[in-house]
Amino acid sequence: MDRTDRKHARRQRLRFRGRSRFLWVGLTILALGVVAFAYVGEFRARAGHGAAFPDFVLRTPLPVQEAYAYALEHPEVLRYMPCYCGCVSAGHTSNLDCFIDQRMADGSVTYEPMGSA
């Protein structure tokens, strides 16, 4: 094998390594996207035990939607947490009032838009 053949073989190996890295990066990004999509889908499916959030909640970032789901699932926790946003003038007595406006006898919920602000 002469010198030009070795250079050519080396270039081919380097090209393959570059393509291989590109392929691995692409597959990693794809896998992360699939995981993120599955997480969001799982969150929406379990949010509020299947309760549908109103549009003003669905237009918020995912952490805000998770806060609404938490308020729906754990009112006993938020009921004892004070709110410091100044909504006392709106009649709110706890952090729960920033997310849940009313709970009906049949289990349905009216959401408060204050938590989405």
RAQUI-V365345 format. One record per backbone hydrogen bond with DSSP energy under -0.5 kcal/mol. NH is the residue of the N-H (numbers start at 1). CO is the residue of the C=O. E is the energy in kcal/mol with one decimal. If there is no record, write none. Layout:
# RAQUI-V365345
NH/CO/E ; NH/CO/E
This chain:
# RAQUI-V365345
6/2/-1.8 ; 7/3/-2.3 ; 8/4/-2.4 ; 9/5/-2.5 ; 10/6/-2.5 ; 11/7/-2.6 ; 12/8/-2.1 ; 13/9/-2.2 ; 14/10/-2.4 ; 15/11/-2.6 ; 16/12/-2.4 ; 17/13/-2.5 ; 18/14/-2.3 ; 19/15/-2.3 ; 20/16/-2.8 ; 21/17/-2.7 ; 22/18/-2.2 ; 23/19/-2.5 ; 24/20/-2.4 ; 25/21/-2.8 ; 26/22/-2.4 ; 27/23/-2.6 ; 28/24/-2.3 ; 29/25/-2.5 ; 30/26/-2.3 ; 31/27/-2.5 ; 32/28/-2.5 ; 33/29/-2.2 ; 34/30/-2.2 ; 35/31/-2.4 ; 36/32/-2.6 ; 37/33/-2.5 ; 38/34/-2.4 ; 39/35/-2.4 ; 40/36/-2.4 ; 41/37/-2.4 ; 42/38/-2.6 ; 43/39/-2.6 ; 44/40/-2.6 ; 45/41/-1.9 ; 46/42/-2.1 ; 47/43/-1.9 ; 49/46/-2.2 ; 50/47/-0.7 ; 51/48/-1.3 ; 57/54/-1.2 ; 58/54/-1.9 ; 59/55/-1.7 ; 60/57/-1.7 ; 64/61/-0.9 ; 65/61/-1.7 ; 66/62/-2.5 ; 67/63/-1.7 ; 68/64/-2.0 ; 69/65/-2.2 ; 70/66/-2.5 ; 71/67/-2.5 ; 72/68/-2.0 ; 73/69/-2.3 ; 74/70/-2.7 ; 77/74/-1.2 ; 78/74/-1.5 ; 79/75/-2.0 ; 80/77/-1.1 ; 81/78/-1.2 ; 82/80/-0.6 ; 89/86/-0.8 ; 90/87/-1.5 ; 91/88/-2.0 ; 92/87/-1.6 ; 95/78/-0.8 ; 95/81/-2.9 ; 96/78/-1.0 ; 97/94/-0.7 ; 98/95/-1.1 ; 99/96/-1.6 ; 100/96/-2.9 ; 101/99/-0.5 ; 101/110/-2.8 ; 102/110/-1.6 ; 104/102/-0.5 ; 104/108/-2.9 ; 107/104/-1.7 ; 110/102/-2.7 ; 111/109/-0.5 ; 112/99/-2.4 ; 115/98/-2.0 ; 115/112/-0.9 ; 116/113/-1.4 ; 117/114/-1.3
